[in-house]
């Protein structure tokens, strides 16, 4: 499953580095993701190319209304 935004790809790049032992967890979110997710799934997200991805995924109207 590819990442849907550059921000998501960067996050999973950090999670992958934590899983590989190349860096220490920077936030509780990255530590939890590194502990809970399979290495293969993280690799799929982290290996997504940036070309054509938005910086940040925009919420759809449905998602916006569900959060109200």
C-alpha positions in Angstrom: 0.0 0.0 0.0 1.6 3.3 -1.1 1.7 6.4 1.0 -1.0 9.0 0.1 1.1 12.1 0.9 4.7 13.2 1.3 4.1 13.8 5.0 2.9 10.2 5.4 5.9 8.9 3.5 8.3 10.9 5.6 6.7 9.6 8.8 7.0 6.0 7.7 10.6 6.7 6.7 11.3 7.6 10.3 9.4 4.6 11.6 11.5 2.3 9.3 14.7 3.8 10.5 13.7 3.2 14.1 12.8 -0.4 13.3 16.2 -0.9 11.6 17.9 0.6 14.6 19.4 3.5 12.7 17.8 6.1 14.9 16.0 6.5 18.2 12.3 7.3 18.4 11.7 11.0 18.1 8.1 11.0 19.3 5.7 8.7 21.1 3.8 8.2 17.8 6.9 7.0 15.9 7.8 4.7 18.8 4.3 3.2 18.9 4.1 2.8 15.1 7.6 1.1 15.0 6.5 -1.4 17.7 3.0 -2.1 16.4 3.5 -2.3 12.6 5.0 -5.1 10.5 8.3 -4.2 8.9 7.0 -5.1 5.4 4.0 -2.8 5.8 6.2 0.1 6.9 8.6 -0.6 4.0 5.7 -0.3 1.5 4.7 3.1 2.9 8.3 4.4 3.2 9.4 3.3 -0.3 6.7 5.4 -2.0 8.2 7.9 -4.4 7.4 11.6 -3.8 6.6 12.5 -7.4 2.9 13.3 -7.8 2.1 13.2 -4.1 0.5 16.1 -2.3 2.4 17.6 0.7 -0.6 16.8 2.9 -3.8 14.9 2.1 -6.8 17.1 2.1 -9.9 15.9 4.0 -12.9 15.2 2.0 -16.2 16.8 2.8 -17.5 13.4 4.2 -14.4 13.2 6.6 -14.9 16.8 7.6 -18.6 16.3 8.5 -17.9 13.2 10.4 -15.5 15.1 12.7 -18.1 17.8 13.6 
